[in-house]
Amino acid sequence: MEFSSKLLEKAVYEVSQLPGIGKRTALRLVLHLLKQPESQTDHLVSALASLRKDIKLCTTCYSISDTGICHICADTSRLDSLVCVVEDIRDVMAIEATGQYRGVYHVLGGKISPMDGIGPQDLHIASLVERVKSGAIEELIFALSASMEGDTTNFYIYKQLEDMPIKTSTIARGIGVNDELEYADEITLGRSILNRVPFENALKKP
């Protein structure tokens, strides 16, 4: 792809680094921005800069937040004894959209994946174990995707907690194997939360 401007080429290259965006799509986006009022581009740049500079992780659940404690953990009407374990903020948003869950969350920040060099120490697993040790949690719901990495992560956490007096469950398999929670429709996901099953049942071979 030939560019008439080095500035244009650099902008297209940077935009094309975003997931799911190739150079042709990046070019369309950059040209679109050039056609807009300069103030619109300034607002976009400012929003992204603020995101990088000011965004925080909740000190309790590790969800993305504007403050030290996210609005879900700070909500006294939520059941803080019920914790849903998810991969990232997209899963929190997907579950919240169902309107079926009134507990809180623990965001791991990924899944165990040796092929990608991601081990338990790279995730927020140790802090989850500490939350359980505090004695305030009665049930953990594993809500990771039904993939090899998701199942490995669930099992690892389960083994860390198996000697502790806590109930562990997993969402019902209304979510297909290898499906990501964020793409599940709200009704299916909501029913999967409500119809969760004990995690040890998921370990049993048919």
SERO-4910 file (N, C-alpha, C, O; in steps of 0.05 Angstrom, whole numbers):
BEGIN
 pado doro    nc1    nc2    nc3   cac1   cac2   cac3    cc1    cc2    cc3    oc1    oc2    oc3
  Met    A     17    -24      0      0      0      0     18     25      0     34     29     18
  Glu    A     15     41    -20     31     66    -23     16     89    -10     -8     93    -13
  Phe    A     31    105      5     20    128     19     32    154      8     56    155      3
  Ser    A     16    174      6     26    200     -4     37    217     19     49    238     14
  Ser    A     33    208     44     42    223     67     53    204     88     40    183     94
  Lys    A     76    211    100     87    195    121     69    197    146     67    177    161
  Leu    A     57    220    150     39    223    173     15    205    171      6    192    190
  Leu    A      4    204    146    -19    186    141    -10    157    145    -25    141    157
  Glu    A     12    150    135     22    122    137     26    114    167     19     92    175
  Lys    A     37    133    182     41    127    211     15    123    225     12    105    242
  Ala    A     -4    141    219    -31    139    233    -44    113    225    -56     99    243
  Val    A    -44    105    200    -56     80    191    -42     56    204    -56     37    213
  Tyr    A    -16     57    206     -1     35    219    -10     32    248    -15      9    257
  Glu    A    -12     54    263    -19     52    291    -48     42    295    -53     25    312
  Val    A    -66     51    278    -94     42    280    -96     13    273   -113     -2    284
  Ser    A    -80      4    254    -81    -24    245    -70    -43    266    -74    -68    263
  Gln    A    -58    -33    287    -49    -50    309    -71    -59    327    -68    -77    344
  Leu    A    -95    -46    325   -118    -54    341   -128    -81    331   -127    -87    307
  Pro    A   -139    -98    349   -148   -124    342   -171   -123    322   -190   -107    325
  Gly    A   -170   -139    301   -191   -141    281   -192   -119    261   -210   -117    245
  Ile    A   -171   -102    261   -170    -80    241   -146    -83    223   -123    -82    232
  Gly    A   -151    -88    197   -129    -89    178   -122    -61    168   -134    -41    176
  Lys    A   -103    -60    150    -93    -34    140   -114    -19    124   -116      5    125
  Arg    A   -130    -34    108   -151    -20     92   -172     -8    110   -181     15    106
  Thr    A   -181    -23    131   -200    -12    150   -188     12    165   -201     32    169
  Ala    A   -163      9    173   -149     30    187   -148     55    169   -151     78    179
  Leu    A   -143     52    144   -142     74    125   -169     88    124   -170    113    125
  Arg    A   -191     73    123   -217     85    122   -223    101    147   -234    123    146
  Leu    A   -215     90    170   -219    104    196   -203    130    197   -214    150    206
  Val    A   -178    128    189   -161    152    190   -172    174    171   -173    197    179
  Leu    A   -179    166    147   -190    186    128   -216    198    138   -222    221    134
  His    A   -232    181    152   -257    191    164   -251    212    185   -264    233    185
  Leu    A   -231    207    201   -224    227    222   -214    253    210   -220    274    220
  Leu    A   -200    250    188   -190    275    174   -213    292    164   -210    316    161
  Lys    A   -235    280    157   -258    294    147   -275    308    168   -291    325    163
  Gln    A   -271    299    193   -287    309    215   -275    335    226   -251    341    221
  Pro    A   -291    351    241   -280    375    253   -256    367    271   -256    346    284
  Glu    A   -236    385    272   -212    380    288   -219    374    317   -205    359    331
  Ser    A   -240    387    327   -248    384    355   -256    355    361   -251    345    383
  Gln    A   -268    341    341   -276    313    346   -252    295    350   -251    278    367
  Thr    A   -231    300    333   -206    285    336   -193    291    363   -183    273    376
  Asp    A   -194    316    371   -183    324    397   -197    310    420   -184    302    439
  His    A   -223    308    418   -239    294    439   -231    264    440   -228    253    462
  Leu    A   -227    252    417   -219    224    416   -191    221    429   -187    203    446
  Val    A   -172    237    421   -145    236    432   -145    240    462   -131    227    477
  Ser    A   -161    260    471   -163    266    499   -175    243    515   -165    236    537
  Ala    A   -196    230    504   -209    208    517   -189    184    520   -188    172    541
  Leu    A   -174    179    499   -155    156    500   -132    162    520   -123    145    534
  Ala    A   -123    187    520   -101    195    538   -111    193    567    -96    184    584
  Ser    A   -135    202    572   -146    200    599   -150    171    608   -145    164    631
  Leu    A   -158    155    589   -162    126    595   -136    114    604   -135    100    624
  Arg    A   -114    119    590    -88    108    597    -77    119    623    -65    105    639
  Lys    A    -82    145    628    -71    159    651    -87    154    676    -75    151    698
  Asp    A   -113    155    674   -130    156    698   -145    131    705   -155    128    727
  Ile    A   -145    111    687   -160     86    693   -148     71    716   -124     71    719
  Lys    A   -165     58    732   -155     43    755   -167     15    754   -186     10    740
  Leu    A   -155     -2    770   -167    -29    775   -178    -29    803   -165    -20    822
  Cys    A   -202    -38    806   -215    -40    832   -197    -56    851   -187    -78    843
  Thr    A   -192    -46    874   -173    -60    893   -185    -85    905   -171   -101    917
  Thr    A   -212    -89    901   -225   -113    911   -228   -134    889   -219   -157    893
  Cys    A   -239   -127    866   -246   -147    846   -229   -145    821   -230   -163    804
  Tyr    A   -213   -124    818   -195   -119    795   -209   -113    769   -198   -117    747
  Ser    A   -234   -105    771   -248    -95    747   -238    -67    741   -228    -53    758
  Ile    A   -242    -58    716   -234    -31    708   -253    -11    721   -277    -15    721
  Ser    A   -242     10    732   -258     29    747   -246     57    746   -222     61    739
  Asp    A   -262     77    752   -253    105    753   -242    111    781   -227    130    785
  Thr    A   -250     94    800   -242     98    828   -229     73    840   -228     53    827
  Gly    A   -219     75    864   -205     53    877   -223     29    881   -214      6    880
  Ile    A   -249     34    887   -269     13    890   -290     16    868   -301     38    866
  Cys    A   -295     -4    852   -314     -2    830   -342      1    841   -348     -5    864
  His    A   -361     10    824   -388     16    833   -403    -10    841   -421     -8    857
  Ile    A   -395    -33    830   -408    -58    838   -399    -66    866   -416    -73    882
  Cys    A   -373    -65    871   -364    -73    898   -374    -53    919   -377    -60    943
  Ala    A   -378    -28    911   -387     -7    930   -417     -8    935   -427      5    953
  Asp    A   -431    -23    919   -461    -25    921   -468    -43    944   -465    -67    942
  Thr    A   -479    -31    965   -486    -47    989   -509    -66    985   -515    -83   1002
  Ser    A   -524    -63    963   -546    -81    957   -537   -107    944   -553   -125    942
  Arg    A   -512   -108    936   -502   -132    923   -494   -153    944   -488   -146    967
  Leu    A   -496   -179    937   -489   -200    955   -458   -205    953   -449   -218    935
  Asp    A   -444   -194    973   -415   -196    971   -405   -224    980   -381   -230    979
  Ser    A   -423   -241    989   -416   -269    995   -417   -287    971   -408   -310    972
  Leu    A   -427   -276    948   -429   -291    923   -410   -278    903   -415   -255    895
  Val    A   -390   -292    894   -370   -281    876   -368   -296    850   -365   -321    850
  Cys    A   -371   -282    828   -369   -294    801   -341   -289    790   -333   -266    788
  Val    A   -328   -310    783   -300   -308    773   -301   -307    743   -310   -325    729
  Val    A   -290   -285    732   -290   -281    703   -262   -274    693   -244   -268    708
  Glu    A   -260   -274    666   -234   -268    654   -228   -238    653   -206   -230    662
  Asp    A   -246   -222    643   -241   -193    641   -267   -177    643   -289   -188    646
  Ile    A   -264   -151    639   -286   -132    642   -309   -138    623   -332   -132    628
  Arg    A   -302   -149    599   -323   -155    580   -343   -175    590   -367   -174    584
  Asp    A   -333   -194    606   -351   -214    618   -368   -202    640   -392   -209    642
  Val    A   -357   -184    655   -373   -170    675   -396   -155    662   -419   -157    671
  Met    A   -390   -141    640   -410   -126    626   -431   -144    614   -455   -137    614
  Ala    A   -423   -167    603   -442   -186    592   -461   -197    613   -485   -199    608
  Ile    A   -450   -204    636   -467   -216    657   -485   -194    669   -509   -200    675
  Glu    A   -475   -170    673   -491   -148    683   -515   -142    664   -536   -135    674
  Ala    A   -510   -145    639   -532   -139    619   -555   -159    622   -577   -152    613
  Thr    A   -551   -182    634   -573   -201    637   -592   -192    659   -616   -200    658
  Gly    A   -583   -177    678   -600   -168    700   -607   -191    719   -625   -188    736
  Gln    A   -593   -214    717   -600   -238    732   -582   -243    755   -586   -261    771
  Tyr    A   -560   -227    758   -540   -233    778   -537   -209    797   -535   -186    788
  Arg    A   -538   -215    823   -536   -194    843   -512   -197    862   -511   -184    883
  Gly    A   -494   -215    855   -470   -218    871   -448   -198    861   -454   -179    848
  Val    A   -423   -204    868   -400   -188    860   -382   -205    842   -389   -227    835
  Tyr    A   -359   -194    835   -341   -207    816   -313   -209    826   -304   -196    845
  His    A   -298   -226    812   -268   -226    814   -258   -229    786   -262   -250    773
  Val    A   -244   -209    776   -233   -209    749   -204   -219    749   -187   -207    761
  Leu    A   -200   -242    736   -174   -254    736   -153   -240    718   -129   -240    724
  Gly    A   -163   -227    697   -145   -213    679   -134   -232    657   -114   -226    644
  Gly    A   -147   -255    653   -139   -274    633   -144   -302    642   -158   -307    661
  Lys    A   -133   -321    627   -135   -350    633   -108   -363    632    -90   -353    618
  Ile    A   -104   -384    648    -79   -398    647    -75   -410    619    -92   -424    609
  Ser    A    -52   -403    606    -46   -412    579    -16   -415    575     -3   -397    567
  Pro    A     -6   -439    582     23   -443    579     34   -437    551     56   -428    548
  Met    A     17   -442    530     26   -437    503     31   -407    499     48   -399    482
  Asp    A     17   -390    514     20   -361    512     38   -350    534     41   -326    536
  Gly    A     49   -368    550     67   -359    571     52   -347    595     64   -331    610
  Ile    A     26   -354    598     10   -343    620      6   -364    641     -7   -385    636
  Gly    A     18   -360    665     15   -378    687     -2   -367    709    -11   -344    707
  Pro    A     -8   -382    730    -25   -373    752    -14   -347    764    -30   -330    774
  Gln    A     13   -344    765     25   -321    777     19   -295    761     23   -273    772
  Asp    A     11   -298    737      5   -275    720    -24   -265    722    -31   -244    711
  Leu    A    -40   -280    737    -68   -273    740    -74   -266    769    -57   -269    787
  His    A    -98   -256    774   -106   -247    801   -119   -271    816   -141   -270    826
  Ile    A   -103   -293    817   -113   -317    830   -106   -316    860   -122   -323    877
  Ala    A    -81   -308    866    -73   -307    894    -91   -289    911    -98   -295    934
  Ser    A    -99   -266    899   -117   -248    913   -145   -260    917   -158   -254    936
  Leu    A   -153   -276    898   -179   -290    900   -178   -310    924   -197   -311    940
  Val    A   -156   -325    926   -153   -343    948   -153   -328    975   -165   -338    994
  Glu    A   -141   -305    976   -141   -289   1000   -169   -279   1007   -176   -278   1030
  Arg    A   -184   -272    986   -212   -264    991   -228   -287   1004   -244   -282   1022
  Val    A   -223   -311    994   -238   -334   1005   -229   -339   1033   -245   -346   1050
  Lys    A   -203   -337   1038   -192   -341   1065   -204   -322   1086   -204   -328   1110
  Ser    A   -213   -299   1077   -224   -279   1095   -249   -289   1108   -258   -279   1129
  Gly    A   -262   -309   1096   -286   -321   1107   -312   -308   1099   -334   -317   1108
  Ala    A   -311   -286   1083   -335   -272   1077   -350   -283   1052   -373   -276   1047
  Ile    A   -336   -300   1037   -348   -311   1013   -360   -339   1018   -347   -356   1030
  Glu    A   -384   -343   1009   -398   -369   1013   -398   -385    988   -397   -410    989
  Glu    A   -398   -372    964   -399   -387    939   -383   -373    917   -384   -348    915
  Leu    A   -368   -388    902   -354   -378    878   -368   -390    854   -373   -414    853
  Ile    A   -374   -374    835   -384   -383    809   -363   -380    788   -353   -358    783
  Phe    A   -354   -403    776   -334   -402    755   -349   -395    729   -367   -410    720
  Ala    A   -342   -372    717   -356   -364    692   -335   -358    670   -338   -338    656
  Leu    A   -316   -375    668   -296   -373    646   -307   -388    621   -324   -405    624
  Ser    A   -297   -381    598   -306   -394    574   -300   -424    574   -281   -433    587
  Ala    A   -317   -440    561   -314   -469    561   -293   -478    541   -299   -491    521
  Ser    A   -268   -469    546   -246   -477    530   -225   -492    547   -229   -494    571
  Met    A   -205   -503    534   -184   -517    550   -171   -499    570   -166   -507    593
  Glu    A   -166   -474    562   -153   -455    580   -172   -447    603   -164   -445    626
  Gly    A   -198   -443    596   -217   -437    616   -221   -459    636   -221   -454    661
  Asp    A   -223   -484    627   -226   -507    644   -201   -511    662   -204   -519    685
  Thr    A   -178   -507    650   -153   -510    665   -152   -489    688   -144   -496    710
  Thr    A   -160   -465    682   -160   -444    702   -180   -450    724   -174   -447    748
  Asn    A   -204   -458    717   -224   -466    736   -213   -488    755   -216   -486    779
  Phe    A   -201   -508    743   -192   -531    759   -169   -522    778   -168   -531    801
  Tyr    A   -151   -506    768   -129   -496    784   -139   -482    809   -130   -487    831
  Ile    A   -158   -464    804   -170   -448    827   -184   -467    846   -182   -465    871
  Tyr    A   -199   -486    835   -214   -506    851   -195   -521    869   -201   -525    893
  Lys    A   -172   -529    859   -153   -544    875   -141   -527    897   -134   -537    919
  Gln    A   -138   -501    892   -128   -483    912   -147   -479    935   -139   -473    958
  Leu    A   -173   -484    930   -194   -479    949   -207   -504    961   -224   -501    978
  Glu    A   -200   -527    951   -215   -551    958   -215   -558    988   -233   -572    997
  Asp    A   -196   -548   1003   -196   -553   1032   -210   -531   1048   -210   -532   1073
  Met    A   -221   -512   1034   -235   -490   1048   -265   -494   1047   -275   -505   1028
  Pro    A   -279   -485   1068   -308   -489   1069   -323   -469   1051   -335   -449   1061
  Ile    A   -322   -473   1026   -335   -455   1007   -348   -472    985   -337   -492    976
  Lys    A   -371   -463    976   -385   -476    954   -374   -465    927   -371   -441    924
  Thr    A   -368   -483    909   -359   -475    882   -379   -486    861   -388   -509    863
  Ser    A   -386   -469    842   -405   -477    821   -395   -466    795   -377   -449    794
  Thr    A   -406   -476    773   -399   -466    747   -425   -461    731   -445   -473    736
  Ile    A   -423   -442    713   -447   -435    698   -456   -459    681   -439   -475    672
  Ala    A   -482   -462    677   -493   -484    662   -483   -482    633   -478   -460    623
  Arg    A   -481   -505    620   -469   -505    593   -489   -497    571   -489   -510    550
  Gly    A   -505   -477    577   -520   -465    556   -502   -449    537   -508   -443    514
  Ile    A   -477   -443    548   -457   -430    532   -441   -452    518   -430   -470    532
  Gly    A   -439   -451    492   -425   -471    477   -395   -473    482   -383   -453    491
  Val    A   -384   -496    477   -355   -500    480   -340   -480    462   -347   -476    439
  Asn    A   -320   -467    474   -303   -447    461   -317   -420    456   -306   -402    444
  Asp    A   -342   -418    465   -356   -392    462   -347   -373    484   -342   -381    507
  Glu    A   -344   -347    477   -337   -327    496   -363   -315    508   -383   -312    493
  Leu    A   -363   -309    534   -386   -299    547   -397   -273    534   -421   -269    533
  Glu    A   -379   -256    525   -387   -230    515   -405   -232    491   -420   -214    484
  Tyr    A   -403   -255    476   -419   -259    452   -445   -275    456   -461   -278    438
  Ala    A   -449   -284    481   -473   -299    487   -497   -281    489   -494   -258    498
  Asp    A   -520   -290    480   -544   -273    483   -551   -272    513   -545   -290    528
  Glu    A   -565   -250    520   -570   -244    548   -588   -266    562   -583   -272    585
  Ile    A   -607   -276    547   -625   -296    559   -610   -322    565   -612   -333    587
  Thr    A   -593   -331    546   -578   -356    550   -558   -352    573   -556   -369    591
  Leu    A   -544   -329    573   -525   -324    594   -538   -322    622   -528   -332    642
  Gly    A   -561   -308    622   -575   -305    648   -584   -332    659   -582   -337    683
  Arg    A   -594   -349    641   -603   -376    650   -579   -393    659   -581   -409    677
  Ser    A   -556   -389    646   -532   -404    653   -523   -397    681   -513   -414    696
  Ile    A   -526   -371    689   -519   -363    716   -539   -374    736   -531   -385    757
  Leu    A   -565   -371    730   -586   -381    749   -585   -411    752   -590   -421    774
  Asn    A   -579   -425    730   -579   -455    731   -552   -467    735   -546   -489    726
  Arg    A   -534   -452    748   -507   -461    753   -507   -488    769   -527   -494    783
  Val    A   -486   -503    765   -484   -530    778   -459   -531    795   -440   -516    790
  Pro    A   -458   -549    815   -434   -552    831   -410   -558    813   -412   -574    794
  Phe    A   -387   -545    819   -364   -548    801   -355   -577    800   -346   -587    779
  Glu    A   -357   -591    823   -347   -619    823   -363   -637    803   -352   -657    793
  Asn    A   -388   -629    798   -403   -644    778   -391   -641    750   -392   -660    734
  Ala    A   -380   -618    745   -368   -613    719   -342   -629    715   -333   -633    692
  Leu    A   -331   -639    737   -306   -655    735   -312   -684    729   -294   -699    722
  Lys    A   -337   -692    733   -344   -720    729   -347   -727    699   -359   -711    684
  Lys    A   -335   -748    691   -337   -756    663   -364   -769    658   -375   -783    675
  Pro    A   -377   -764    635   -403   -775    629   -401   -805    626   -422   -818    622
***
